Amino acid sequence: MDSEIKLSVLFTREQIAAAVKRLAAEIRRDYLDKNPVLIAVLKGSFVFLADLVRQLNFPLQIEFAQLSSYGRGRESAGKGKIKVVQDVKTDIKGRHVLVVEDIIDTGLTAAFFLEHLRQKQPASLKLCSLTDKPSRTQVKINIDYLGLTVPDKFIVGYGIDWDERFRYLPDICAIEDGD
Ligand code: 5GP
């Protein structure tokens, strides 16, 4: 049962909303007349994407992709084990592409996906992530638009799951060890 797991709030819904508002202002400034393609990486970024897009409020296209990087556990699958499970279903050649991620942990997944998209020859390619865990970095990638910096904790909530659980939490919470 979810209630048996110890969680602590890392970022309240108000703090998340403020971060999303700031990001939207930055993205709006840079993409207003570019009709960009926002590619959200499923499933964890769906709540973030929905909040972000409503704040952007200008013409853009939404696409989804799904990658496999984690199994049921809490550890990264590691380099070479990341796969595209569902690719982008539109031609992004010559388009301005913004990848929308929920978490950059080691950076392996995002680095892999950006390279995958680069081969499709977009006009530009940038990365927006709701969260980053700098203490876990293995591959240095440039996050063009970053919401929140998180400590070395496993986070859930605001669309982010642990084995399909806890996506419904309105705040971003850390799972406390000792469970
Ligand atoms: P990376 O390849 O950067 O190590 O991992 C990125 C992916 O790992 C994220 O998109 C997410 O699926 C998963 N991940 C990494 N850290 C966390 C975390 O703290 N909580 C959850 N729920 N997933 C995480």
Backbone and ligand atoms as CSV (ligand in chain L), in Angstrom:
chain,resi,resn,atom,element,x,y,z
A,1,MET,N,N,0.838,-1.218,0.000
A,1,MET,CA,C,0.000,0.000,0.000
A,1,MET,C,C,0.867,1.260,0.000
A,2,ASP,N,N,0.408,2.291,-0.702
A,2,ASP,CA,C,1.178,3.530,-0.779
A,2,ASP,C,C,1.426,4.138,0.603
A,3,SER,N,N,0.467,3.979,1.496
A,3,SER,CA,C,0.600,4.616,2.813
A,3,SER,C,C,1.721,3.995,3.652
A,4,GLU,N,N,2.213,2.840,3.234
A,4,GLU,CA,C,3.294,2.198,3.993
A,4,GLU,C,C,4.670,2.769,3.640
A,5,ILE,N,N,4.736,3.521,2.558
A,5,ILE,CA,C,6.006,4.102,2.121
A,5,ILE,C,C,6.161,5.492,2.741
A,6,LYS,N,N,7.356,5.749,3.278
A,6,LYS,CA,C,7.594,7.072,3.896
A,6,LYS,C,C,8.006,8.090,2.846
A,7,LEU,N,N,7.231,9.156,2.733
A,7,LEU,CA,C,7.519,10.210,1.753
A,7,LEU,C,C,7.734,11.533,2.472
A,8,SER,N,N,8.591,12.371,1.917
A,8,SER,CA,C,8.692,13.735,2.437
A,8,SER,C,C,8.567,14.709,1.265
A,9,VAL,N,N,7.884,15.804,1.487
A,9,VAL,CA,C,7.677,16.776,0.413
A,9,VAL,C,C,8.992,17.521,0.151
A,10,LEU,N,N,9.426,17.488,-1.101
A,10,LEU,CA,C,10.637,18.230,-1.495
A,10,LEU,C,C,10.266,19.574,-2.099
A,11,PHE,N,N,9.241,19.545,-2.971
A,11,PHE,CA,C,8.746,20.774,-3.585
A,11,PHE,C,C,7.229,20.778,-3.510
A,12,THR,N,N,6.691,21.839,-2.955
A,12,THR,CA,C,5.229,21.954,-2.857
A,12,THR,C,C,4.649,22.302,-4.216
A,13,ARG,N,N,3.332,22.155,-4.353
A,13,ARG,CA,C,2.676,22.491,-5.626
A,13,ARG,C,C,2.887,23.966,-5.981
A,14,GLU,N,N,2.982,24.810,-4.945
A,14,GLU,CA,C,3.212,26.243,-5.212
A,14,GLU,C,C,4.622,26.467,-5.776
A,15,GLN,N,N,5.576,25.776,-5.224
A,15,GLN,CA,C,6.960,25.909,-5.737
A,15,GLN,C,C,7.066,25.373,-7.166
A,16,ILE,N,N,6.371,24.280,-7.428
A,16,ILE,CA,C,6.377,23.717,-8.789
A,16,ILE,C,C,5.729,24.702,-9.759
A,17,ALA,N,N,4.588,25.257,-9.346
A,17,ALA,CA,C,3.873,26.206,-10.219
A,17,ALA,C,C,4.748,27.415,-10.542
A,18,ALA,N,N,5.502,27.885,-9.559
A,18,ALA,CA,C,6.384,29.037,-9.787
A,18,ALA,C,C,7.484,28.676,-10.777
A,19,ALA,N,N,8.024,27.457,-10.648
A,19,ALA,CA,C,9.085,27.013,-11.571
A,19,ALA,C,C,8.527,26.883,-12.990
A,20,VAL,N,N,7.336,26.330,-13.121
A,20,VAL,CA,C,6.714,26.154,-14.446
A,20,VAL,C,C,6.440,27.520,-15.075
A,21,LYS,N,N,5.995,28.448,-14.273
A,21,LYS,CA,C,5.711,29.799,-14.777
A,21,LYS,C,C,6.986,30.461,-15.311
A,22,ARG,N,N,8.069,30.317,-14.553
A,22,ARG,CA,C,9.352,30.888,-14.985
A,22,ARG,C,C,9.828,30.242,-16.289
A,23,LEU,N,N,9.741,28.919,-16.359
A,23,LEU,CA,C,10.166,28.209,-17.567
A,23,LEU,C,C,9.331,28.634,-18.771
A,24,ALA,N,N,8.024,28.746,-18.563
A,24,ALA,CA,C,7.123,29.119,-19.660
A,24,ALA,C,C,7.495,30.499,-20.203
A,25,ALA,N,N,7.838,31.408,-19.321
A,25,ALA,CA,C,8.217,32.759,-19.754
A,25,ALA,C,C,9.484,32.703,-20.613
A,26,GLU,N,N,10.448,31.875,-20.197
A,26,GLU,CA,C,11.702,31.756,-20.960
A,26,GLU,C,C,11.447,31.122,-22.328
A,27,ILE,N,N,10.654,30.064,-22.354
A,27,ILE,CA,C,10.383,29.343,-23.599
A,27,ILE,C,C,9.556,30.210,-24.544
A,28,ARG,N,N,8.603,30.910,-23.996
A,28,ARG,CA,C,7.760,31.808,-24.779
A,28,ARG,C,C,8.601,32.880,-25.493
A,29,ARG,N,N,9.524,33.432,-24.745
A,29,ARG,CA,C,10.416,34.466,-25.293
A,29,ARG,C,C,11.204,33.909,-26.492
A,30,ASP,N,N,11.666,32.658,-26.384
A,30,ASP,CA,C,12.543,32.079,-27.416
A,30,ASP,C,C,11.806,31.438,-28.596
A,31,TYR,N,N,10.556,31.037,-28.401
A,31,TYR,CA,C,9.882,30.222,-29.436
A,31,TYR,C,C,8.577,30.821,-29.980
A,32,LEU,N,N,8.245,32.002,-29.551
A,32,LEU,CA,C,6.929,32.579,-29.855
A,32,LEU,C,C,6.518,32.477,-31.321
A,33,ASP,N,N,7.432,32.767,-32.245
A,33,ASP,CA,C,7.067,32.768,-33.665
A,33,ASP,C,C,7.629,31.557,-34.409
A,34,LYS,N,N,8.002,30.516,-33.700
A,34,LYS,CA,C,8.720,29.396,-34.343
A,34,LYS,C,C,7.883,28.138,-34.538
A,35,ASN,N,N,6.644,28.146,-34.114
A,35,ASN,CA,C,5.800,26.951,-34.181
A,35,ASN,C,C,6.609,25.684,-33.833
A,36,PRO,N,N,7.151,25.615,-32.623
A,36,PRO,CA,C,8.027,24.494,-32.281
A,36,PRO,C,C,7.266,23.178,-32.105
A,37,VAL,N,N,8.029,22.091,-32.153
A,37,VAL,CA,C,7.477,20.786,-31.780
A,37,VAL,C,C,7.989,20.474,-30.384
A,38,LEU,N,N,7.074,20.345,-29.442
A,38,LEU,CA,C,7.458,19.932,-28.091
A,38,LEU,C,C,7.337,18.415,-28.016
A,39,ILE,N,N,8.432,17.754,-27.711
A,39,ILE,CA,C,8.402,16.298,-27.617
A,39,ILE,C,C,8.505,15.907,-26.155
A,40,ALA,N,N,7.402,15.397,-25.634
A,40,ALA,CA,C,7.386,14.996,-24.231
A,40,ALA,C,C,7.765,13.530,-24.123
A,41,VAL,N,N,8.630,13.252,-23.176
A,41,VAL,CA,C,9.066,11.874,-22.951
A,41,VAL,C,C,8.121,11.241,-21.920
A,42,LEU,N,N,7.405,10.215,-22.401
A,42,LEU,CA,C,6.413,9.536,-21.561
A,42,LEU,C,C,7.091,8.645,-20.525
A,43,LYS,N,N,6.411,8.341,-19.424
A,43,LYS,CA,C,5.117,8.925,-19.106
A,43,LYS,C,C,5.275,10.086,-18.120
A,44,GLY,N,N,6.424,10.147,-17.477
A,44,GLY,CA,C,6.597,11.009,-16.313
A,44,GLY,C,C,6.407,12.493,-16.535
A,45,SER,N,N,6.498,12.946,-17.799
A,45,SER,CA,C,6.429,14.391,-18.029
A,45,SER,C,C,5.032,14.884,-18.387
A,46,PHE,N,N,4.015,14.004,-18.303
A,46,PHE,CA,C,2.701,14.415,-18.829
A,46,PHE,C,C,2.039,15.529,-18.029
A,47,VAL,N,N,2.199,15.537,-16.726
A,47,VAL,CA,C,1.569,16.601,-15.916
A,47,VAL,C,C,2.317,17.921,-16.147
A,48,PHE,N,N,3.630,17.829,-16.147
A,48,PHE,CA,C,4.472,19.000,-16.404
A,48,PHE,C,C,4.136,19.601,-17.770
A,49,LEU,N,N,4.064,18.751,-18.787
A,49,LEU,CA,C,3.757,19.226,-20.140
A,49,LEU,C,C,2.415,19.960,-20.167
A,50,ALA,N,N,1.418,19.372,-19.534
A,50,ALA,CA,C,0.073,19.965,-19.554
A,50,ALA,C,C,0.074,21.343,-18.895
A,51,ASP,N,N,0.769,21.473,-17.786
A,51,ASP,CA,C,0.837,22.774,-17.103
A,51,ASP,C,C,1.649,23.770,-17.920
A,52,LEU,N,N,2.749,23.294,-18.477
A,52,LEU,CA,C,3.641,24.168,-19.245
A,52,LEU,C,C,2.930,24.737,-20.479
A,53,VAL,N,N,2.286,23.851,-21.235
A,53,VAL,CA,C,1.657,24.252,-22.499
A,53,VAL,C,C,0.558,25.301,-22.272
A,54,ARG,N,N,-0.182,25.140,-21.187
A,54,ARG,CA,C,-1.245,26.117,-20.924
A,54,ARG,C,C,-0.683,27.483,-20.588
A,55,GLN,N,N,0.521,27.501,-20.044
A,55,GLN,CA,C,1.163,28.795,-19.760
A,55,GLN,C,C,1.813,29.370,-21.006
A,56,LEU,N,N,2.212,28.500,-21.938
A,56,LEU,CA,C,2.872,28.992,-23.151
A,56,LEU,C,C,1.878,29.769,-24.001
A,57,ASN,N,N,0.740,29.119,-24.272
A,57,ASN,CA,C,-0.353,29.824,-24.940
A,57,ASN,C,C,0.056,30.495,-26.247
A,58,PHE,N,N,0.788,29.760,-27.094
A,58,PHE,CA,C,1.074,30.225,-28.452
A,58,PHE,C,C,1.132,28.989,-29.351
A,59,PRO,N,N,1.092,29.126,-30.696
A,59,PRO,CA,C,1.025,27.960,-31.577
A,59,PRO,C,C,2.249,27.046,-31.464
A,60,LEU,N,N,1.986,25.783,-31.217
A,60,LEU,CA,C,3.046,24.776,-31.118
A,60,LEU,C,C,2.429,23.404,-31.366
A,61,GLN,N,N,3.305,22.438,-31.602
A,61,GLN,CA,C,2.857,21.063,-31.827
A,61,GLN,C,C,3.355,20.177,-30.691
A,62,ILE,N,N,2.519,19.235,-30.289
A,62,ILE,CA,C,2.893,18.303,-29.214
A,62,ILE,C,C,3.089,16.912,-29.792
A,63,GLU,N,N,4.190,16.302,-29.454
A,63,GLU,CA,C,4.423,14.904,-29.825
A,63,GLU,C,C,4.938,14.163,-28.595
A,64,PHE,N,N,4.824,12.838,-28.670
A,64,PHE,CA,C,5.271,12.014,-27.544
A,64,PHE,C,C,6.262,10.961,-28.003
A,65,ALA,N,N,7.137,10.587,-27.108
A,65,ALA,CA,C,8.032,9.460,-27.362
A,65,ALA,C,C,8.159,8.703,-26.052
A,66,GLN,N,N,8.410,7.421,-26.161
A,66,GLN,CA,C,8.625,6.639,-24.941
A,66,GLN,C,C,9.942,5.894,-25.029
A,67,LEU,N,N,10.703,6.001,-23.963
A,67,LEU,CA,C,12.009,5.353,-23.902
A,67,LEU,C,C,11.990,4.354,-22.764
A,68,SER,N,N,12.781,3.327,-22.879
A,68,SER,CA,C,12.916,2.427,-21.734
A,68,SER,C,C,14.291,2.672,-21.137
A,69,SER,N,N,14.312,3.053,-19.882
A,69,SER,CA,C,15.606,3.227,-19.226
A,69,SER,C,C,15.620,2.593,-17.853
A,70,TYR,N,N,14.478,2.474,-17.233
A,70,TYR,CA,C,14.411,1.900,-15.893
A,70,TYR,C,C,13.425,0.740,-15.881
A,71,GLY,N,N,13.701,-0.238,-15.092
A,71,GLY,CA,C,12.749,-1.322,-14.885
A,71,GLY,C,C,11.926,-1.016,-13.656
A,72,ARG,N,N,11.762,-1.986,-12.821
A,72,ARG,CA,C,10.945,-1.797,-11.635
A,72,ARG,C,C,11.723,-1.151,-10.496
A,73,GLY,N,N,13.043,-1.159,-10.615
A,73,GLY,CA,C,13.850,-0.689,-9.491
A,73,GLY,C,C,14.045,0.808,-9.484
A,74,ARG,N,N,15.070,1.225,-8.760
A,74,ARG,CA,C,15.340,2.661,-8.669
A,74,ARG,C,C,16.697,3.002,-9.241
A,75,GLU,N,N,17.332,2.050,-9.908
A,75,GLU,CA,C,18.653,2.334,-10.477
A,75,GLU,C,C,18.600,2.498,-11.987
A,76,SER,N,N,19.483,3.331,-12.504
A,76,SER,CA,C,19.558,3.549,-13.937
A,76,SER,C,C,19.930,2.249,-14.643
A,77,ALA,N,N,19.346,2.067,-15.842
A,77,ALA,CA,C,19.649,0.859,-16.618
A,77,ALA,C,C,21.081,0.906,-17.139
A,78,GLY,N,N,21.609,2.111,-17.259
A,78,GLY,CA,C,22.991,2.262,-17.724
A,78,GLY,C,C,23.072,2.394,-19.227
A,79,LYS,N,N,24.251,2.816,-19.624
A,79,LYS,CA,C,24.509,3.075,-21.038
A,79,LYS,C,C,24.315,1.807,-21.871
A,80,GLY,N,N,23.766,1.965,-23.052
A,80,GLY,CA,C,23.608,0.816,-23.936
A,80,GLY,C,C,22.305,0.061,-23.719
A,81,LYS,N,N,21.620,0.373,-22.617
A,81,LYS,CA,C,20.370,-0.358,-22.349
A,81,LYS,C,C,19.136,0.500,-22.620
A,82,ILE,N,N,19.361,1.713,-23.091
A,82,ILE,CA,C,18.227,2.597,-23.356
A,82,ILE,C,C,17.706,2.322,-24.762
A,83,LYS,N,N,16.372,2.253,-24.866
A,83,LYS,CA,C,15.776,1.974,-26.176
A,83,LYS,C,C,14.627,2.932,-26.433
A,84,VAL,N,N,14.372,3.190,-27.713
A,84,VAL,CA,C,13.180,3.950,-28.082
A,84,VAL,C,C,12.038,2.946,-28.203
A,85,VAL,N,N,11.086,3.035,-27.312
A,85,VAL,CA,C,9.940,2.113,-27.327
A,85,VAL,C,C,8.874,2.643,-28.290
A,86,GLN,N,N,8.669,3.963,-28.251
A,86,GLN,CA,C,7.734,4.609,-29.186
A,86,GLN,C,C,8.392,5.875,-29.715
A,87,ASP,N,N,8.631,5.899,-31.012
A,87,ASP,CA,C,9.330,7.040,-31.602
A,87,ASP,C,C,8.340,8.167,-31.916
A,88,VAL,N,N,8.886,9.334,-32.195
A,88,VAL,CA,C,8.083,10.500,-32.569
A,88,VAL,C,C,7.370,10.205,-33.887
A,89,LYS,N,N,6.074,10.516,-33.933
A,89,LYS,CA,C,5.301,10.133,-35.117
A,89,LYS,C,C,5.107,11.271,-36.105
A,90,THR,N,N,6.030,12.203,-36.137
A,90,THR,CA,C,5.957,13.288,-37.122
A,90,THR,C,C,7.367,13.542,-37.645
A,91,ASP,N,N,7.440,14.137,-38.833
A,91,ASP,CA,C,8.745,14.455,-39.407
A,91,ASP,C,C,9.249,15.758,-38.782
A,92,ILE,N,N,10.358,15.683,-38.076
A,92,ILE,CA,C,10.860,16.886,-37.397
A,92,ILE,C,C,12.002,17.560,-38.169
A,93,LYS,N,N,12.297,17.056,-39.341
A,93,LYS,CA,C,13.355,17.671,-40.153
A,93,LYS,C,C,13.036,19.142,-40.416
A,94,GLY,N,N,13.967,20.019,-40.086
A,94,GLY,CA,C,13.769,21.446,-40.321
A,94,GLY,C,C,12.887,22.151,-39.292
A,95,ARG,N,N,12.413,21.413,-38.284
A,95,ARG,CA,C,11.549,22.019,-37.256
A,95,ARG,C,C,12.367,22.398,-36.021
A,96,HIS,N,N,11.822,23.322,-35.263
A,96,HIS,CA,C,12.434,23.696,-33.994
A,96,HIS,C,C,11.870,22.768,-32.906
A,97,VAL,N,N,12.753,21.965,-32.346
A,97,VAL,CA,C,12.304,20.911,-31.425
A,97,VAL,C,C,12.746,21.218,-29.994
A,98,LEU,N,N,11.799,21.079,-29.080
A,98,LEU,CA,C,12.101,21.220,-27.656
A,98,LEU,C,C,11.672,19.935,-26.945
A,99,VAL,N,N,12.635,19.248,-26.371
A,99,VAL,CA,C,12.342,18.017,-25.629
A,99,VAL,C,C,11.911,18.387,-24.209
A,100,VAL,N,N,10.812,17.796,-23.770
A,100,VAL,CA,C,10.299,18.079,-22.430
A,100,VAL,C,C,10.450,16.820,-21.567
A,101,GLU,N,N,11.321,16.920,-20.584
A,101,GLU,CA,C,11.650,15.790,-19.706
A,101,GLU,C,C,11.184,16.074,-18.288
A,102,ASP,N,N,10.997,15.018,-17.534
A,102,ASP,CA,C,10.670,15.188,-16.119
A,102,ASP,C,C,11.929,15.212,-15.240
A,103,ILE,N,N,12.855,14.277,-15.535
A,103,ILE,CA,C,14.029,14.128,-14.661
A,103,ILE,C,C,15.295,13.908,-15.489
A,104,ILE,N,N,16.334,14.652,-15.160
A,104,ILE,CA,C,17.661,14.293,-15.651
A,104,ILE,C,C,18.411,13.756,-14.430
A,105,ASP,N,N,18.741,12.490,-14.486
A,105,ASP,CA,C,19.421,11.845,-13.353
A,105,ASP,C,C,20.894,11.673,-13.740
A,106,THR,N,N,21.279,10.542,-14.303
A,106,THR,CA,C,22.659,10.393,-14.780
A,106,THR,C,C,22.893,11.187,-16.066
A,107,GLY,N,N,21.805,11.465,-16.792
A,107,GLY,CA,C,21.905,12.163,-18.081
A,107,GLY,C,C,21.973,11.205,-19.265
A,108,LEU,N,N,22.086,9.930,-18.984
A,108,LEU,CA,C,22.256,8.947,-20.061
A,108,LEU,C,C,21.043,8.901,-21.001
A,109,THR,N,N,19.859,8.910,-20.423
A,109,THR,CA,C,18.643,8.804,-21.232
A,109,THR,C,C,18.500,10.020,-22.146
A,110,ALA,N,N,18.652,11.209,-21.565
A,110,ALA,CA,C,18.493,12.430,-22.359
A,110,ALA,C,C,19.565,12.529,-23.438
A,111,ALA,N,N,20.800,12.165,-23.087
A,111,ALA,CA,C,21.897,12.223,-24.071
A,111,ALA,C,C,21.589,11.289,-25.243
A,112,PHE,N,N,21.109,10.109,-24.930
A,112,PHE,CA,C,20.746,9.129,-25.956
A,112,PHE,C,C,19.618,9.678,-26.839
A,113,PHE,N,N,18.586,10.215,-26.209
A,113,PHE,CA,C,17.415,10.665,-26.969
A,113,PHE,C,C,17.741,11.889,-27.829
A,114,LEU,N,N,18.544,12.809,-27.295
A,114,LEU,CA,C,18.922,13.989,-28.078
A,114,LEU,C,C,19.705,13.567,-29.323
A,115,GLU,N,N,20.593,12.602,-29.166
A,115,GLU,CA,C,21.365,12.111,-30.306
A,115,GLU,C,C,20.436,11.439,-31.333
A,116,HIS,N,N,19.488,10.678,-30.834
A,116,HIS,CA,C,18.488,10.022,-31.692
A,116,HIS,C,C,17.734,11.074,-32.521
A,117,LEU,N,N,17.339,12.156,-31.867
A,117,LEU,CA,C,16.572,13.206,-32.563
A,117,LEU,C,C,17.452,14.016,-33.511
A,118,ARG,N,N,18.694,14.216,-33.121
A,118,ARG,CA,C,19.622,14.992,-33.947
A,118,ARG,C,C,19.764,14.367,-35.334
A,119,GLN,N,N,19.711,13.062,-35.370
A,119,GLN,CA,C,19.830,12.354,-36.656
A,119,GLN,C,C,18.651,12.622,-37.584
A,120,LYS,N,N,17.574,13.132,-37.028
A,120,LYS,CA,C,16.401,13.464,-37.847
A,120,LYS,C,C,16.472,14.884,-38.395
A,121,GLN,N,N,17.583,15.557,-38.138
A,121,GLN,CA,C,17.901,16.877,-38.684
A,121,GLN,C,C,16.878,17.994,-38.398
A,122,PRO,N,N,16.574,18.213,-37.124
A,122,PRO,CA,C,15.722,19.360,-36.791
A,122,PRO,C,C,16.482,20.669,-37.028
A,123,ALA,N,N,15.743,21.773,-37.192
A,123,ALA,CA,C,16.396,23.081,-37.373
A,123,ALA,C,C,17.131,23.475,-36.097
A,124,SER,N,N,16.535,23.156,-34.959
A,124,SER,CA,C,17.195,23.366,-33.669
A,124,SER,C,C,16.670,22.321,-32.702
A,125,LEU,N,N,17.481,22.068,-31.677
A,125,LEU,CA,C,17.117,21.030,-30.710
A,125,LEU,C,C,17.544,21.479,-29.324
A,126,LYS,N,N,16.562,21.634,-28.430
A,126,LYS,CA,C,16.880,22.067,-27.072
A,126,LYS,C,C,16.173,21.173,-26.067
A,127,LEU,N,N,16.602,21.303,-24.827
A,127,LEU,CA,C,16.091,20.439,-23.763
A,127,LEU,C,C,15.518,21.268,-22.618
A,128,CYS,N,N,14.316,20.892,-22.218
A,128,CYS,CA,C,13.691,21.475,-21.028
A,128,CYS,C,C,13.439,20.340,-20.051
A,129,SER,N,N,13.886,20.494,-18.821
A,129,SER,CA,C,13.609,19.447,-17.825
A,129,SER,C,C,13.048,20.077,-16.562
A,130,LEU,N,N,12.030,19.445,-16.036
A,130,LEU,CA,C,11.451,19.934,-14.782
A,130,LEU,C,C,12.474,19.838,-13.654
A,131,THR,N,N,13.223,18.718,-13.620
A,131,THR,CA,C,14.189,18.538,-12.533
A,131,THR,C,C,15.538,18.036,-13.041
A,132,ASP,N,N,16.548,18.286,-12.234
A,132,ASP,CA,C,17.901,17.787,-12.508
A,132,ASP,C,C,18.521,17.360,-11.181
A,133,LYS,N,N,19.301,16.281,-11.246
A,133,LYS,CA,C,20.019,15.811,-10.043
A,133,LYS,C,C,21.506,15.891,-10.313
A,134,PRO,N,N,22.129,17.043,-10.102
A,134,PRO,CA,C,23.540,17.231,-10.463
A,134,PRO,C,C,24.483,16.253,-9.764
A,135,SER,N,N,24.105,15.794,-8.582
A,135,SER,CA,C,24.983,14.864,-7.841
A,135,SER,C,C,25.101,13.509,-8.530
A,136,ARG,N,N,24.228,13.226,-9.491
A,136,ARG,CA,C,24.197,11.914,-10.140
A,136,ARG,C,C,24.730,11.934,-11.581
A,137,THR,N,N,25.145,13.103,-12.038
A,137,THR,CA,C,25.540,13.246,-13.445
A,137,THR,C,C,26.627,12.265,-13.867
A,138,GLN,N,N,26.386,11.596,-14.985
A,138,GLN,CA,C,27.435,10.765,-15.607
A,138,GLN,C,C,27.829,11.320,-16.969
A,139,VAL,N,N,26.813,11.867,-17.675
A,139,VAL,CA,C,27.084,12.527,-18.949
A,139,VAL,C,C,26.647,13.969,-18.804
A,140,LYS,N,N,27.545,14.872,-19.120
A,140,LYS,CA,C,27.208,16.292,-19.000
A,140,LYS,C,C,26.368,16.702,-20.205
A,141,ILE,N,N,25.130,17.081,-19.944
A,141,ILE,CA,C,24.316,17.594,-21.043
A,141,ILE,C,C,23.802,18.977,-20.672
A,142,ASN,N,N,23.630,19.780,-21.686
A,142,ASN,CA,C,23.162,21.134,-21.434
A,142,ASN,C,C,21.641,21.147,-21.308
A,143,ILE,N,N,21.155,21.555,-20.139
A,143,ILE,CA,C,19.703,21.698,-19.960
A,143,ILE,C,C,19.379,23.163,-20.226
A,144,ASP,N,N,18.731,23.418,-21.353
A,144,ASP,CA,C,18.486,24.803,-21.761
A,144,ASP,C,C,17.473,25.496,-20.859
A,145,TYR,N,N,16.504,24.728,-20.398
A,145,TYR,CA,C,15.468,25.271,-19.509
A,145,TYR,C,C,15.298,24.294,-18.349
A,146,LEU,N,N,15.740,24.717,-17.164
A,146,LEU,CA,C,15.677,23.825,-15.997
A,146,LEU,C,C,14.750,24.402,-14.924
A,147,GLY,N,N,13.870,23.526,-14.429
A,147,GLY,CA,C,12.925,23.955,-13.391
A,147,GLY,C,C,13.527,23.901,-12.004
A,148,LEU,N,N,13.787,22.697,-11.499
A,148,LEU,CA,C,14.155,22.513,-10.098
A,148,LEU,C,C,15.374,21.605,-9.966
A,149,THR,N,N,16.272,21.975,-9.087
A,149,THR,CA,C,17.438,21.123,-8.809
A,149,THR,C,C,17.115,20.280,-7.584
A,150,VAL,N,N,17.273,18.958,-7.738
A,150,VAL,CA,C,16.908,18.080,-6.627
A,150,VAL,C,C,18.148,17.392,-6.034
A,151,PRO,N,N,18.101,17.101,-4.739
A,151,PRO,CA,C,19.218,16.384,-4.116
A,151,PRO,C,C,19.229,14.917,-4.554
A,152,ASP,N,N,20.195,14.183,-4.093
A,152,ASP,CA,C,20.329,12.774,-4.475
A,152,ASP,C,C,19.280,11.922,-3.752
A,153,LYS,N,N,18.042,12.066,-4.194
A,153,LYS,CA,C,16.917,11.326,-3.601
A,153,LYS,C,C,16.072,10.796,-4.743
A,154,PHE,N,N,15.300,9.764,-4.468
A,154,PHE,CA,C,14.391,9.236,-5.486
A,154,PHE,C,C,13.060,9.951,-5.338
A,155,ILE,N,N,12.642,10.642,-6.387
A,155,ILE,CA,C,11.451,11.477,-6.281
A,155,ILE,C,C,10.239,10.860,-7.000
A,156,VAL,N,N,9.077,11.218,-6.493
A,156,VAL,CA,C,7.800,10.803,-7.094
A,156,VAL,C,C,6.807,11.962,-6.972
A,157,GLY,N,N,5.698,11.844,-7.708
A,157,GLY,CA,C,4.632,12.842,-7.631
A,157,GLY,C,C,4.665,13.787,-8.811
A,158,TYR,N,N,3.585,14.564,-8.996
A,158,TYR,CA,C,3.446,15.500,-10.105
A,158,TYR,C,C,3.696,14.754,-11.432
A,159,GLY,N,N,3.115,13.570,-11.550
A,159,GLY,CA,C,3.230,12.768,-12.775
A,159,GLY,C,C,4.361,11.760,-12.771
A,160,ILE,N,N,5.270,11.909,-11.823
A,160,ILE,CA,C,6.463,11.042,-11.777
A,160,ILE,C,C,6.170,9.837,-10.878
A,161,ASP,N,N,6.473,8.654,-11.394
A,161,ASP,CA,C,6.095,7.432,-10.668
A,161,ASP,C,C,7.290,6.691,-10.089
A,162,TRP,N,N,6.959,5.748,-9.232
A,162,TRP,CA,C,7.879,4.678,-8.891
A,162,TRP,C,C,7.106,3.391,-9.180
A,163,ASP,N,N,7.479,2.719,-10.278
A,163,ASP,CA,C,6.797,1.485,-10.647
A,163,ASP,C,C,5.279,1.703,-10.764
A,164,GLU,N,N,4.914,2.787,-11.440
A,164,GLU,CA,C,3.514,3.183,-11.708
A,164,GLU,C,C,2.762,3.717,-10.482
A,165,ARG,N,N,3.424,3.872,-9.370
A,165,ARG,CA,C,2.748,4.396,-8.176
A,165,ARG,C,C,3.110,5.870,-7.979
A,166,PHE,N,N,2.271,6.557,-7.258
A,166,PHE,CA,C,2.516,7.921,-6.768
A,166,PHE,C,C,2.433,9.035,-7.813
A,167,ARG,N,N,2.028,8.730,-9.047
A,167,ARG,CA,C,1.933,9.803,-10.048
A,167,ARG,C,C,0.921,10.873,-9.642
A,168,TYR,N,N,-0.064,10.479,-8.872
A,168,TYR,CA,C,-1.195,11.345,-8.528
A,168,TYR,C,C,-0.857,12.409,-7.487
A,169,LEU,N,N,0.287,12.315,-6.829
A,169,LEU,CA,C,0.605,13.286,-5.779
A,169,LEU,C,C,0.796,14.679,-6.376
A,170,PRO,N,N,0.183,15.702,-5.808
A,170,PRO,CA,C,0.329,17.055,-6.378
A,170,PRO,C,C,1.678,17.712,-6.089
A,171,ASP,N,N,2.378,17.239,-5.072
A,171,ASP,CA,C,3.704,17.774,-4.744
A,171,ASP,C,C,4.780,16.800,-5.240
A,172,ILE,N,N,6.019,17.272,-5.312
A,172,ILE,CA,C,7.127,16.359,-5.602
A,172,ILE,C,C,7.704,15.898,-4.263
A,173,CYS,N,N,7.694,14.585,-4.073
A,173,CYS,CA,C,8.106,14.022,-2.797
A,173,CYS,C,C,9.316,13.113,-2.976
A,174,ALA,N,N,10.071,12.954,-1.900
A,174,ALA,CA,C,11.198,12.023,-1.899
A,174,ALA,C,C,10.789,10.774,-1.131
A,175,ILE,N,N,11.202,9.626,-1.660
A,175,ILE,CA,C,10.991,8.376,-0.935
A,175,ILE,C,C,12.112,8.258,0.079
A,176,GLU,N,N,11.746,8.152,1.331
A,176,GLU,CA,C,12.763,8.047,2.383
A,176,GLU,C,C,13.208,6.599,2.510
A,177,ASP,N,N,14.499,6.404,2.635
A,177,ASP,CA,C,15.008,5.036,2.748
A,177,ASP,C,C,14.614,4.411,4.085
A,178,GLY,N,N,14.737,3.123,4.113
A,178,GLY,CA,C,14.344,2.414,5.324
A,178,GLY,C,C,13.027,1.697,5.141
A,179,ASP,N,N,12.490,1.725,3.888
A,179,ASP,CA,C,11.240,1.003,3.627
A,179,ASP,C,C,11.538,-0.455,3.357
L,1,5GP,P1,P,18.969,9.008,-16.431
L,1,5GP,O1,O,19.165,8.306,-17.714
L,1,5GP,O2,O,19.174,10.502,-16.507
L,1,5GP,O3,O,19.789,8.384,-15.342
L,1,5GP,O4,O,17.506,8.716,-15.974
L,1,5GP,C1,C,16.411,9.390,-16.460
L,1,5GP,C2,C,15.153,8.615,-16.115
L,1,5GP,O5,O,15.352,7.789,-14.947
L,1,5GP,C3,C,14.011,9.517,-15.768
L,1,5GP,O6,O,13.311,9.956,-16.885
L,1,5GP,C4,C,13.194,8.619,-14.852
L,1,5GP,O7,O,12.410,7.759,-15.634
L,1,5GP,C5,C,14.221,7.783,-14.128
L,1,5GP,N1,N,14.585,8.381,-12.835
L,1,5GP,C6,C,15.780,8.891,-12.482
L,1,5GP,N2,N,15.751,9.399,-11.237
L,1,5GP,C7,C,14.490,9.206,-10.801
L,1,5GP,C8,C,13.802,9.559,-9.588
L,1,5GP,O8,O,14.318,10.167,-8.643
L,1,5GP,N3,N,12.493,9.207,-9.531
L,1,5GP,C9,C,11.852,8.544,-10.520
L,1,5GP,N4,N,10.580,8.249,-10.324
L,1,5GP,N5,N,12.453,8.219,-11.678
L,1,5GP,C10,C,13.757,8.549,-11.813
